Amino acid sequence: MHILDPLLHTIPPLAVYALVGLVIGLESMGVPLPGEVTLITAALLSAQHVHTKWGVISPWGVAIGAISGAIIGDSIGYLIGRRGGRPLLAWLGRKFPKHFGPDQLVKAEEAFTKWGMWAVFVGRFIALLRILAGPLAGALRMPYGKFLTANASGGILWAGGTTAVIYTLGVVAEKWLSNFSWIALVVAVVFGLATTALLRRRTSRNKDEVVSAK
């Protein structure tokens, strides 16, 4: 029995893949959205082997959707940042002070200045840099070839790796939960036998003590 809402069984797999790609793509463009949460949720859906009217949600589809969203979204964010420059970052800071405030931008810019394209690669695994990587790389005039290399490799490793790990953990958890009743029964039997043996041992010891006392 799945722990998921029955309504999820009516969602086409392609819609799940598209939603994952869209949310991660918008996040990579600079819009503060829960891309990682969306990816993890979709990977768990695939691990639960949810059957819909249109088929089963596949971890491969989730991973491909996430990778596509990450690479395309980051590239669009790069182009936006390259055209908008620092005025765009200042505008974003006023609109989203929590994510694009002066402190966040200073930290991100320091990381880009120090690490270059590695900041784009590693940034895929860090929430703040995941949102800022594309626009900031464009605003700082990073060569697009270097940016695309770091963006693609980071996106593939982050999206593919996250999907694989969550899918594997989800499958293991589902098997464990499905066998929970049997595990509980075994534990109860073992506990009962151990308790019975302990009581018998104590009773026997008390009888011996009474006999010796007489």
C-alpha positions as CSV (number, residue, x, y, z in Angstrom):
1,M,0.0,0.0,0.0
2,H,1.5,3.4,-1.0
3,I,1.7,6.2,1.5
4,L,1.0,8.7,-1.3
5,D,-2.2,10.6,-1.9
6,P,-4.5,8.7,-4.4
7,L,-4.7,11.9,-6.5
8,L,-1.1,11.5,-7.4
9,H,-2.0,8.3,-9.3
10,T,-3.9,10.4,-11.8
11,I,-0.9,12.6,-12.8
12,P,0.8,11.6,-16.1
13,P,4.5,10.8,-15.8
14,L,5.3,13.3,-18.5
15,A,3.7,16.0,-16.4
16,V,5.9,15.0,-13.4
17,Y,9.0,15.2,-15.6
18,A,7.9,18.5,-17.0
19,L,7.2,20.0,-13.6
20,V,10.6,18.9,-12.3
21,G,12.3,20.5,-15.3
22,L,10.2,23.7,-15.1
23,V,10.8,24.3,-11.3
24,I,14.5,23.5,-11.5
25,G,14.8,25.5,-14.7
26,L,13.2,28.6,-13.1
27,E,15.3,28.2,-10.0
28,S,18.4,28.1,-12.1
29,M,17.4,31.2,-13.9
30,G,17.3,33.1,-10.6
31,V,13.8,32.6,-9.4
32,P,13.8,31.4,-5.7
33,L,11.9,28.1,-6.0
34,P,12.3,24.8,-4.2
35,G,14.0,22.9,-7.0
36,E,15.8,20.4,-4.8
37,V,12.6,19.6,-2.8
38,T,10.7,19.1,-6.1
39,L,13.4,16.7,-7.4
40,I,13.5,14.7,-4.2
41,T,9.7,14.4,-4.2
42,A,9.6,13.2,-7.8
43,A,12.4,10.7,-7.1
44,L,10.4,9.3,-4.2
45,L,7.4,9.0,-6.4
46,S,9.4,6.9,-8.9
47,A,10.8,4.8,-6.0
48,Q,7.2,4.0,-4.9
49,H,6.5,2.7,-8.4
50,V,3.4,4.8,-8.7
51,H,1.1,3.5,-11.5
52,T,-0.9,6.1,-13.3
53,K,-3.3,5.9,-16.2
54,W,-0.4,6.7,-18.5
55,G,2.2,4.4,-17.0
56,V,4.8,4.3,-14.2
57,I,6.8,7.3,-13.1
58,S,10.4,6.4,-14.1
59,P,13.6,7.6,-12.2
60,W,15.2,8.0,-15.6
61,G,12.5,10.4,-16.7
62,V,12.9,12.4,-13.4
63,A,16.6,12.6,-13.8
64,I,16.4,13.7,-17.5
65,G,13.8,16.3,-16.6
66,A,15.9,17.6,-13.8
67,I,19.2,17.7,-15.8
68,S,17.4,19.4,-18.7
69,G,15.9,22.0,-16.4
70,A,19.3,22.6,-14.7
71,I,21.3,23.1,-17.9
72,I,18.7,25.1,-19.8
73,G,17.7,27.2,-16.9
74,D,21.3,28.1,-15.9
75,S,22.0,29.0,-19.5
76,I,19.0,31.3,-19.7
77,G,20.0,32.8,-16.4
78,Y,23.5,33.4,-17.7
79,L,22.1,35.2,-20.8
80,I,19.9,37.3,-18.6
81,G,22.7,38.2,-16.2
82,R,25.0,39.0,-19.2
83,R,22.5,41.5,-20.6
84,G,21.3,42.9,-17.4
85,G,24.6,43.1,-15.6
86,R,24.9,44.5,-12.1
87,P,21.8,46.7,-12.4
88,L,19.8,43.4,-12.7
89,L,21.4,42.0,-9.6
90,A,20.6,45.2,-7.7
91,W,17.0,45.0,-8.8
92,L,16.8,41.4,-7.7
93,G,18.3,42.4,-4.4
94,R,15.4,44.8,-3.9
95,K,12.8,42.3,-5.0
96,F,14.2,39.3,-3.2
97,P,16.4,40.6,-0.3
98,K,16.5,37.2,1.4
99,H,18.1,35.5,-1.6
100,F,19.7,38.4,-3.5
101,G,20.6,40.8,-0.7
102,P,23.9,42.6,-0.5
103,D,25.4,40.0,1.9
104,Q,24.4,37.1,-0.3
105,L,25.7,38.7,-3.5
106,V,29.0,39.6,-1.8
107,K,29.5,35.9,-0.7
108,A,28.5,34.6,-4.2
109,E,30.8,37.1,-6.0
110,E,33.7,36.2,-3.7
111,A,33.2,32.5,-4.5
112,F,33.1,33.2,-8.3
113,T,36.2,35.5,-8.1
114,K,38.1,32.8,-6.2
115,W,37.0,29.6,-7.9
116,G,35.8,30.7,-11.3
117,M,34.0,27.9,-13.2
118,W,34.3,25.6,-10.1
119,A,31.9,27.9,-8.4
120,V,29.3,27.1,-11.0
121,F,30.0,23.4,-10.7
122,V,29.9,23.3,-6.9
123,G,27.1,25.9,-6.8
124,R,24.7,23.3,-8.2
125,F,24.9,21.6,-4.8
126,I,24.4,24.7,-2.7
127,A,21.0,26.4,-2.5
128,L,22.2,30.0,-2.7
129,L,24.6,29.5,-5.5
130,R,22.2,27.3,-7.3
131,I,19.9,30.3,-7.7
132,L,22.7,32.9,-8.3
133,A,25.1,30.9,-10.5
134,G,23.6,31.6,-13.9
135,P,22.8,35.3,-13.6
136,L,26.0,36.1,-11.6
137,A,28.2,34.3,-14.1
138,G,26.7,36.2,-16.9
139,A,26.9,39.6,-15.0
140,L,30.6,38.8,-14.2
141,R,31.3,38.1,-17.9
142,M,32.5,34.5,-17.4
143,P,33.2,32.9,-20.9
144,Y,30.1,30.9,-21.9
145,G,32.2,27.9,-22.9
146,K,33.6,27.5,-19.4
147,F,30.2,28.2,-17.9
148,L,28.5,25.6,-20.0
149,T,31.1,23.0,-19.2
150,A,30.7,23.6,-15.4
151,N,27.0,24.0,-15.7
152,A,26.4,20.8,-17.6
153,S,28.7,18.6,-15.5
154,G,27.3,20.0,-12.3
155,G,23.7,19.6,-13.4
156,I,24.2,16.0,-14.5
157,L,26.0,15.0,-11.3
158,W,23.6,16.8,-9.0
159,A,20.3,15.8,-10.7
160,G,21.4,12.3,-11.7
161,G,23.1,11.6,-8.4
162,T,20.2,13.0,-6.3
163,T,17.7,11.0,-8.2
164,A,19.7,7.8,-7.9
165,V,20.3,8.1,-4.2
166,I,16.7,9.1,-3.3
167,Y,15.3,6.3,-5.6
168,T,17.5,3.7,-4.0
169,L,16.7,4.8,-0.4
170,G,13.0,5.0,-1.3
171,V,13.0,1.4,-2.7
172,V,14.7,0.1,0.4
173,A,12.3,2.0,2.7
174,E,9.3,0.7,0.8
175,K,10.5,-2.9,1.2
176,W,11.2,-2.4,4.9
177,L,7.8,-0.8,5.4
178,S,6.0,-3.6,3.5
179,N,7.7,-6.2,5.8
180,F,7.1,-4.2,8.9
181,S,4.2,-6.4,10.1
182,W,6.5,-9.5,9.8
183,I,9.3,-7.7,11.6
184,A,7.0,-6.7,14.4
185,L,5.7,-10.3,14.7
186,V,9.2,-11.7,14.8
187,V,10.3,-9.2,17.4
188,A,7.2,-9.9,19.5
189,V,7.8,-13.7,19.4
190,V,11.5,-13.3,20.3
191,F,10.6,-11.0,23.1
192,G,7.9,-13.3,24.4
193,L,10.2,-16.3,24.3
194,A,13.0,-14.4,26.1
195,T,10.6,-13.1,28.8
196,T,9.2,-16.6,29.3
197,A,12.7,-18.1,29.7
198,L,13.7,-15.4,32.1
199,L,10.7,-16.0,34.3
200,R,11.2,-19.7,34.3
201,R,14.8,-19.2,35.3
202,R,13.9,-16.9,38.2
203,T,11.1,-19.3,39.3
204,S,13.5,-22.2,39.3
205,R,16.1,-20.2,41.2
206,N,13.5,-19.2,43.9
207,K,12.4,-22.9,44.3
208,D,16.0,-23.9,44.8
209,E,16.5,-21.2,47.4
210,V,13.3,-22.3,49.3
211,V,14.5,-26.0,49.2
212,S,17.9,-25.1,50.5
213,A,16.4,-23.0,53.2
214,K,14.4,-25.9,54.5
